[in-house]
Each structure stands twice: as structure tokens, then as C-alpha cells.
Amino acid sequence: MSKKKVFLMFFLVPYIVFLIFSYSIYKLNNNFLKKSFEERTSVNILHLGNIYRRALINIVKTEEKNSIKIIEESFFNSKEVVYFAVRKAKDELIAWGTKYEGFLPIFDFYPEKDISLRKVKTPVGVIFELNIRYKSGNGKNTLTLGIKQPYRYIAEKIYLRYLLILDILIALFSFLYYRKIVNYNESVINKEKHIEKEKKEKEYFKALSVLSLGISHELRNPLNILTLILEKLEISYGNKKINRDIDAGKKEIDRILRVINSLHLLVEQEETIIEKTKWKTESFNIMELIKESVDSLKKKFITEIQICNELGEEPLIYGNKELTLILLTNLIKNSCEASGDNGIVKICLDKDEKNIFIEIKDTGGGFSYNFESQNISLNSEKMGHLGIGLFIAKKIVEYHSWRLKINNYELGSILKLYFGEE
């Protein structure tokens, strides 16, 4: 599932549904408040009308000449009052004022009672219109006040204060849930890729296992015959110089046979669980193994190979010597091939706080991407020199529980082989 689909399914769509739900709650809440406050407001305004009527009567008695001006100042200046009017009859205005130009909806109604209340639609919504009849010098006048309903503002305030906060919390929760789904989805995809990769590797090793058995069989017989020939030559001539050369040849044949056996076990390990006791493990001088590997490669490459030992001593490493030699040869060979005839490959033996490590630094331009040993696969790049050699190197590292880290720098690549776990 793509990230876009996950985003729509687990974040955007649920959040829009929630917004619709919360807006519906707001409307229901608003209608409830409207009904509730209208009932309460009606009672309160009628009660207020009685107080206003007594005040009007008192104003007329004490300030009859200025009574209209005092009424306007006292009532129309209130922010809740949208319009006011003082009338002698239905169509006879004495004084009036409105906060909305041209809007004065009073001529369709004239009260018969001393205090009456009705609802009127205005540009600001439905308001309460309070009509109060009071005695004046020439008869009875009517004061009309258009008063805003307070429920609307209270409902909006509640929505903004509570539902908006709830919206934000739900959005945050939805986003976190969406991220969790994305991470889970990515982990499933990565797991599937890893399983597919392991499946391909096992298929490859199965084929390689059959091939290695055939190669082992075909090589062992000629090598054994070659050993017998050397032994006959040794008996026939008995020359010390020739014997030394014959001994060196026999040792090389023996080493080749050990390498074949070790590689065969390495490949066979992918098919069946092999106890490590079947492997030949020993303590060996790692510096001597580096020199041996470099000496063999110098016959093939003219790349400048430098060796340094930052430890000041030559430590012993415990493992399979033949496999370790194959590992070092493959890694150094890759660096030589990448660096070319004019390049430099520097091999240093060093130690950090935990483990001894070998650093192989070349000037070959580096790999097209950075990766660690667990990401090494059977991919092949002409410039990167990835393939069976480095893949086998990975398997040797895994068997020994060592670590191989590969990174680029400005001139090439740096390979670090740690003889120990993290």
C-alpha cells in the first residue's frame, strides 16, 4: 500500500469524518442552547421590561422635557440593543435609532399590552423585540427595544473553547496513528524484501553447493596425484634444494585442499546446521596473514599497497585461518581493482575501545551507495566490484561473528573489518 493511500485511509478521511461529526455536535448543541436560552431570555427580558417600565415612568415624572433624550442615552447605547424607537401610535415616531441603516422593523406591530415580547429576524439573526407602554404628558407612548440573543455567542464560545481543542487533539492522535501505520507498513515491506532476499541467497547457495561439490571432487583427485608425483621426485633425487621446493609445493597443495574444504563447509552451512566444532579454528598472527595476502596480490596488481601497524605488536586472532585469508584477499583485491594501476591501497591494523580492526582504504572513487555488511548482496557493479567475492566475504564475516563496515570518503572507499561483535 502506497504512502498516499495510507495517508488518505488512516489520517485524512477519518479526520474529515470527525470534523463532520464535531460540526454536527456543534449544531445540535447550538440548537439546544438556542431553545434553552430563548426560554430563559424570554422570562428574563419580560422581567426586565417591568423594571424598564418603572424607570420610564420615573424619567417622565422628573424630566418630562428631556425624557426622550434621557431614554435614548439610557437604552440605545447598550451594545445588546440593535435598534430603538419611541412612538405615540403605530406610524407616529417621536424618536428612533438603529445600528443597521434603514433597518427598523416596527411598523408591522403595535402592542396592546403594557409589556410585550416578540422575535424578529434581523441582519444579526433572530432578536427579541421588547415593547413597553408608559404614560407621558399627552397620553401613552411605546418604547421598542431590539435586543440581541446571547445564546449564539455563548454557543460559539463553547465550540471554540472545547470542540476546537478536541479537534486539535484528535488531529494529533490521528497523525500519530497514521505514522504508526506507515512505520508498520514500511517494516512489513522491508521484512518481505528481506525474506525475498534470503530466499534468493539460499537458492544461489543451493546451486553453489552443487557446484562446489563438483569442483571439490574434480580438484582433489589431481591435487592428490600431484602430491604423489612430488613425493616420488623427492625420493628419486634426494637433492636438498629440490626437496625444499618440493616441500613448498606440497604445502601449497595442502593449503589449497584446506581452502576447498573450508569453502565447502561455508556453502554447506546454508543448507544444514553445521556445528562450529567441524570447522578448523586456531590462533594465528593476523599481521602475517595480511602480508601473505598482499604478497600474493602484488604478483597480479601494480597498485601501490601500503601496510601499517598502529598497535606496535602483532596480535593473535582466533578463527579459521584459510577462510580469513580468503576474506582479506577478496577485500584487498576489490580495493586494488577499484583503485587501478595508479591508485593507492592502504591497509592498517588498529584498535578502538573494544576491538582490533583492519582498515582498508583505497582511492577507487567509492561505491555508488553506502552500506554495511548486512546489506551486501549478489548485485554486481563494474566500478564497485561487488559480486561473489564480496558476498563470500560477508558469509565468512557472519560465520566468525565479526563485523564489516563499508563507507565512502572523498577519494574512494573505507572497509573496516572488526574482529569482534558490537
MARDO-470413 format. One line per 5 residues: their letters; for each residue z, y, x of C-alpha. Coordinates in nm, 2 decimals. Last residue first. Example, Ala and Ser with C-alpha at 12.3 -4.5 7.8 and 13.67 -1.06 7.14 Angstrom:
REM MARDO-470413
sa) 0.71/-0.11/1.37 | 0.78/-0.45/1.23
REM end
This chain:
REM MARDO-470413
eegfy) 1.89/-0.47/2.95 | 1.80/-0.81/3.08 | 1.75/-0.89/3.45 | 1.50/-0.89/3.73 | 1.33/-0.57/3.63
lklis) 0.95/-0.54/3.69 | 0.83/-0.18/3.67 | 0.46/-0.10/3.64 | 0.35/0.26/3.70 | 0.00/0.37/3.60
gleyn) -0.25/0.62/3.73 | -0.28/0.97/3.87 | -0.09/1.19/3.62 | 0.16/0.91/3.51 | 0.11/0.62/3.28
niklr) 0.37/0.36/3.17 | 0.42/-0.02/3.19 | 0.76/-0.18/3.16 | 0.82/-0.55/3.24 | 1.16/-0.70/3.17
wshye) 1.31/-1.03/3.29 | 1.43/-1.31/3.06 | 1.27/-1.56/3.31 | 1.05/-1.72/3.04 | 0.96/-1.38/2.90
vikka) 0.85/-1.25/3.24 | 0.63/-1.55/3.29 | 0.48/-1.51/2.95 | 0.40/-1.14/3.02 | 0.23/-1.23/3.35
iflgi) 0.02/-1.48/3.16 | -0.09/-1.19/2.94 | -0.15/-0.98/3.25 | -0.39/-1.24/3.39 | -0.54/-1.34/3.06
glhgm) -0.66/-0.98/2.97 | -0.59/-0.62/3.06 | -0.79/-0.47/3.34 | -0.74/-0.11/3.20 | -1.08/0.01/3.30
kesnl) -1.27/-0.28/3.15 | -1.04/-0.31/2.86 | -0.94/-0.65/2.71 | -0.70/-0.73/2.43 | -0.51/-1.05/2.48
sinqs) -0.18/-0.88/2.40 | 0.09/-0.68/2.58 | 0.31/-0.51/2.32 | 0.63/-0.70/2.42 | 0.57/-0.60/2.78
efnys) 0.59/-0.23/2.71 | 0.31/0.01/2.60 | 0.14/0.34/2.69 | -0.22/0.40/2.59 | -0.57/0.42/2.76
fgggt) -0.41/0.27/3.07 | -0.38/0.47/3.39 | -0.62/0.65/3.61 | -0.63/0.39/3.89 | -0.40/0.57/4.14
dkiei) -0.14/0.29/4.15 | 0.24/0.25/4.14 | 0.41/-0.10/4.14 | 0.79/-0.07/4.11 | 0.99/-0.38/4.17
finke) 1.34/-0.40/4.02 | 1.70/-0.49/4.10 | 1.93/-0.45/3.81 | 2.23/-0.26/3.66 | 2.28/0.09/3.80
dkdlc) 1.92/0.10/3.94 | 1.78/-0.10/4.23 | 1.47/-0.07/4.45 | 1.18/-0.27/4.59 | 0.87/-0.05/4.62
ikvig) 0.50/-0.14/4.59 | 0.25/0.15/4.64 | -0.12/0.10/4.55 | -0.36/0.35/4.69 | -0.72/0.41/4.59
ndgsa) -1.04/0.45/4.79 | -1.17/0.09/4.73 | -1.07/0.09/4.36 | -0.75/0.19/4.20 | -0.80/-0.02/3.88
ecsnk) -0.88/-0.34/4.07 | -0.59/-0.28/4.31 | -0.35/-0.22/4.02 | -0.46/-0.54/3.84 | -0.43/-0.74/4.16
ilntl) -0.07/-0.61/4.21 | 0.03/-0.73/3.87 | -0.15/-1.06/3.89 | -0.02/-1.14/4.24 | 0.34/-1.05/4.14
liltl) 0.33/-1.28/3.84 | 0.16/-1.57/4.02 | 0.42/-1.54/4.30 | 0.69/-1.54/4.03 | 0.54/-1.85/3.88
ekngy) 0.55/-2.03/4.21 | 0.91/-1.92/4.29 | 1.06/-2.02/3.96 | 1.38/-1.83/3.93 | 1.68/-1.68/4.11
ilpee) 1.62/-1.37/4.32 | 1.75/-1.33/4.67 | 1.78/-0.98/4.82 | 1.61/-0.84/5.13 | 1.82/-0.55/5.26
glenc) 1.78/-0.18/5.31 | 1.76/-0.14/4.93 | 1.47/0.12/4.93 | 1.22/-0.14/5.05 | 0.87/-0.01/5.09
iqiet) 0.52/-0.17/5.08 | 0.19/0.02/5.09 | -0.14/-0.13/4.98 | -0.46/0.07/5.07 | -0.75/-0.08/4.87
ifkkk) -0.98/-0.29/5.08 | -0.94/-0.59/4.84 | -1.01/-0.96/4.88 | -0.83/-1.06/5.21 | -0.57/-0.79/5.14
lsdvs) -0.48/-0.99/4.82 | -0.34/-1.29/5.01 | -0.13/-1.07/5.24 | 0.00/-0.87/4.94 | 0.12/-1.18/4.76
ekile) 0.29/-1.31/5.07 | 0.45/-0.97/5.14 | 0.58/-0.96/4.78 | 0.72/-1.32/4.81 | 0.89/-1.23/5.14
minfs) 1.06/-0.93/4.97 | 1.17/-1.16/4.68 | 1.36/-1.39/4.91 | 1.41/-1.71/4.70 | 1.69/-1.88/4.50
etkwk) 1.56/-2.18/4.31 | 1.42/-2.29/3.98 | 1.19/-2.59/3.92 | 1.14/-2.60/3.55 | 1.24/-2.92/3.36
tkeii) 1.60/-2.78/3.34 | 1.46/-2.50/3.13 | 1.44/-2.73/2.84 | 1.10/-2.73/2.68 | 1.05/-2.65/2.31
teeqe) 0.70/-2.76/2.22 | 0.36/-2.59/2.17 | 0.43/-2.25/2.34 | 0.62/-2.43/2.62 | 0.31/-2.63/2.71
vllhl) 0.14/-2.32/2.85 | 0.43/-2.25/3.08 | 0.47/-2.61/3.17 | 0.10/-2.64/3.27 | 0.13/-2.32/3.47
snivr) 0.43/-2.46/3.66 | 0.25/-2.79/3.73 | -0.07/-2.62/3.85 | 0.14/-2.39/4.07 | 0.32/-2.69/4.22
lirdi) -0.01/-2.86/4.29 | -0.15/-2.55/4.46 | 0.17/-2.53/4.67 | 0.13/-2.89/4.78 | -0.24/-2.82/4.87
ekkga) -0.12/-2.51/5.07 | 0.14/-2.72/5.25 | -0.11/-2.99/5.33 | -0.34/-2.73/5.48 | -0.06/-2.58/5.69
didrn) 0.03/-2.93/5.81 | -0.33/-3.00/5.91 | -0.35/-2.67/6.10 | -0.03/-2.77/6.29 | -0.17/-3.12/6.35
ikkng) -0.49/-2.97/6.49 | -0.29/-2.77/6.74 | -0.07/-3.07/6.82 | -0.36/-3.31/6.86 | -0.28/-3.66/6.71
ysiel) -0.65/-3.72/6.65 | -0.67/-4.02/6.43 | -0.32/-4.00/6.26 | -0.36/-3.63/6.17 | -0.71/-3.68/6.05
kelil) -0.59/-3.97/5.83 | -0.32/-3.74/5.68 | -0.58/-3.47/5.62 | -0.80/-3.72/5.44 | -0.51/-3.84/5.23
tlinl) -0.42/-3.48/5.13 | -0.79/-3.41/5.03 | -0.78/-3.72/4.81 | -0.46/-3.59/4.64 | -0.63/-3.25/4.59
pnrle) -0.95/-3.41/4.45 | -0.73/-3.61/4.20 | -0.50/-3.33/4.10 | -0.78/-3.08/4.03 | -0.96/-3.26/3.75
hsigl) -0.64/-3.37/3.57 | -0.49/-3.02/3.60 | -0.81/-2.86/3.47 | -0.82/-3.10/3.17 | -0.46/-3.04/3.09
slvsl) -0.50/-2.67/3.14 | -0.80/-2.66/2.89 | -0.60/-2.84/2.62 | -0.31/-2.60/2.67 | -0.54/-2.30/2.67
akfye) -0.68/-2.40/2.33 | -0.32/-2.43/2.20 | -0.23/-2.11/2.39 | -0.50/-1.92/2.20 | -0.40/-2.06/1.87
kekke) -0.04/-1.97/1.95 | -0.14/-1.62/2.05 | -0.34/-1.57/1.73 | -0.04/-1.68/1.52 | 0.19/-1.45/1.72
keihk) -0.04/-1.16/1.65 | -0.06/-1.25/1.28 | 0.32/-1.27/1.26 | 0.35/-0.93/1.44 | 0.09/-0.77/1.21
ekniv) 0.29/-0.91/0.91 | 0.61/-0.78/1.06 | 0.45/-0.44/1.12 | 0.32/-0.43/0.76 | 0.67/-0.53/0.63
senyn) 0.84/-0.27/0.85 | 0.59/0.00/0.73 | 0.66/-0.08/0.37 | 1.04/-0.07/0.43 | 1.01/0.26/0.60
vikry) 0.79/0.40/0.32 | 1.03/0.26/0.05 | 1.33/0.42/0.24 | 1.14/0.75/0.26 | 1.07/0.74/-0.11
ylfsf) 1.44/0.67/-0.18 | 1.53/0.97/0.04 | 1.28/1.18/-0.15 | 1.40/1.07/-0.49 | 1.77/1.14/-0.39
laili) 1.67/1.49/-0.27 | 1.47/1.56/-0.58 | 1.75/1.42/-0.80 | 2.00/1.66/-0.62 | 1.76/1.95/-0.67
dlill) 1.71/1.88/-1.04 | 2.09/1.84/-1.08 | 2.14/2.19/-0.93 | 1.87/2.32/-1.17 | 2.04/2.14/-1.46
yrlyi) 2.38/2.30/-1.38 | 2.36/2.66/-1.30 | 2.01/2.74/-1.42 | 2.05/2.54/-1.74 | 2.39/2.68/-1.82
keaiy) 2.27/3.04/-1.76 | 1.97/2.98/-1.98 | 2.19/2.86/-2.26 | 2.43/3.15/-2.22 | 2.14/3.40/-2.23
rypqk) 1.99/3.25/-2.54 | 2.33/3.22/-2.72 | 2.40/3.60/-2.70 | 2.18/3.69/-3.00 | 2.07/4.05/-2.97
igltl) 2.19/4.31/-3.22 | 1.96/4.53/-3.44 | 2.20/4.78/-3.60 | 2.15/4.95/-3.95 | 2.38/5.23/-4.07
tnkgn) 2.34/5.30/-4.44 | 2.44/5.63/-4.61 | 2.62/5.69/-4.93 | 2.67/6.01/-5.12 | 2.62/6.37/-5.01
gskyr) 2.93/6.40/-4.79 | 2.91/6.05/-4.65 | 3.04/5.72/-4.77 | 2.95/5.40/-4.58 | 2.70/5.12/-4.61
inlef) 2.68/4.88/-4.31 | 2.37/4.68/-4.23 | 2.38/4.43/-3.93 | 2.05/4.29/-3.81 | 2.09/3.98/-3.60
ivgvp) 1.82/3.90/-3.35 | 1.54/3.64/-3.32 | 1.33/3.68/-3.00 | 1.30/3.97/-2.76 | 0.98/4.11/-2.92
tkvkr) 1.16/4.09/-3.26 | 1.21/3.83/-3.53 | 1.48/3.94/-3.78 | 1.80/3.76/-3.90 | 2.01/3.91/-4.18
lsidk) 2.36/4.05/-4.22 | 2.52/4.25/-4.50 | 2.82/4.49/-4.52 | 2.88/4.73/-4.81 | 2.65/4.53/-5.04
epyfd) 2.31/4.64/-5.19 | 2.13/4.64/-4.86 | 1.78/4.79/-4.81 | 1.51/4.56/-4.67 | 1.13/4.59/-4.60
fiplf) 1.18/4.93/-4.44 | 1.40/4.81/-4.15 | 1.17/4.65/-3.89 | 1.17/4.94/-3.63 | 0.93/4.86/-3.35
geykt) 0.71/5.15/-3.25 | 0.83/5.17/-2.90 | 1.08/4.90/-2.81 | 1.43/5.03/-2.73 | 1.45/5.18/-3.08
gwail) 1.62/5.49/-3.22 | 1.68/5.63/-3.57 | 1.83/5.93/-3.76 | 1.83/6.05/-4.12 | 1.56/5.82/-4.24
edkak) 1.46/5.81/-4.61 | 1.25/5.50/-4.69 | 1.52/5.27/-4.82 | 1.76/5.55/-4.90 | 2.00/5.77/-4.72
rvafy) 1.92/5.60/-4.39 | 2.08/5.58/-4.04 | 1.88/5.36/-3.80 | 1.95/5.15/-3.49 | 1.74/4.95/-3.25
vveks) 1.78/4.68/-2.98 | 2.17/4.69/-2.96 | 2.31/4.44/-2.71 | 2.29/4.70/-2.43 | 2.53/4.94/-2.62
nffse) 2.40/5.30/-2.61 | 2.29/5.27/-2.98 | 2.64/5.24/-3.12 | 2.88/5.51/-3.00 | 2.62/5.77/-2.89
eiiki) 2.41/5.73/-3.21 | 2.72/5.74/-3.43 | 2.85/6.05/-3.25 | 2.52/6.23/-3.30 | 2.51/6.14/-3.67
snkee) 2.88/6.25/-3.73 | 2.83/6.59/-3.57 | 2.88/6.79/-3.90 | 3.12/6.54/-4.05 | 3.34/6.51/-3.75
tkvin) 3.69/6.40/-3.89 | 3.60/6.24/-4.22 | 3.26/6.12/-4.12 | 3.40/5.96/-3.80 | 3.68/5.78/-4.00
ilarr) 3.43/5.64/-4.24 | 3.22/5.52/-3.96 | 3.52/5.35/-3.78 | 3.62/5.17/-4.10 | 3.26/5.05/-4.14
yingl) 3.25/4.94/-3.77 | 3.56/4.73/-3.81 | 3.43/4.56/-4.12 | 3.09/4.50/-3.94 | 3.27/4.34/-3.65
hlinv) 3.40/4.07/-3.89 | 3.04/4.03/-4.01 | 2.93/4.02/-3.65 | 3.19/3.75/-3.57 | 3.10/3.52/-3.86
stree) 2.73/3.55/-3.79 | 2.79/3.50/-3.42 | 2.98/3.18/-3.48 | 2.71/3.03/-3.69 | 2.43/3.16/-3.47
fskkl) 2.62/3.03/-3.17 | 2.63/2.67/-3.29 | 2.27/2.67/-3.40 | 2.14/2.83/-3.09 | 2.37/2.62/-2.87
fnnnl) 2.23/2.30/-3.02 | 1.87/2.43/-3.00 | 1.93/2.52/-2.63 | 2.08/2.19/-2.55 | 1.79/2.01/-2.71
kyisy) 1.55/2.23/-2.52 | 1.74/2.18/-2.19 | 1.76/1.81/-2.25 | 1.38/1.81/-2.30 | 1.34/2.01/-1.98
sfilf) 1.56/1.75/-1.80 | 1.34/1.47/-1.92 | 1.02/1.65/-1.83 | 1.16/1.72/-1.48 | 1.27/1.35/-1.46
viypv) 0.92/1.23/-1.53 | 0.79/1.47/-1.27 | 1.04/1.33/-1.02 | 0.94/0.97/-1.10 | 0.57/1.06/-1.06
lffml) 0.62/1.25/-0.73 | 0.86/1.01/-0.55 | 0.81/0.64/-0.58 | 0.47/0.59/-0.73 | 0.29/0.91/-0.60
fvkkk) 0.44/0.89/-0.24 | 0.38/0.51/-0.23 | 0.02/0.56/-0.33 | -0.03/0.83/-0.07 | 0.15/0.62/0.20
sm) -0.10/0.34/0.14 | 0.00/0.00/0.00
REM end
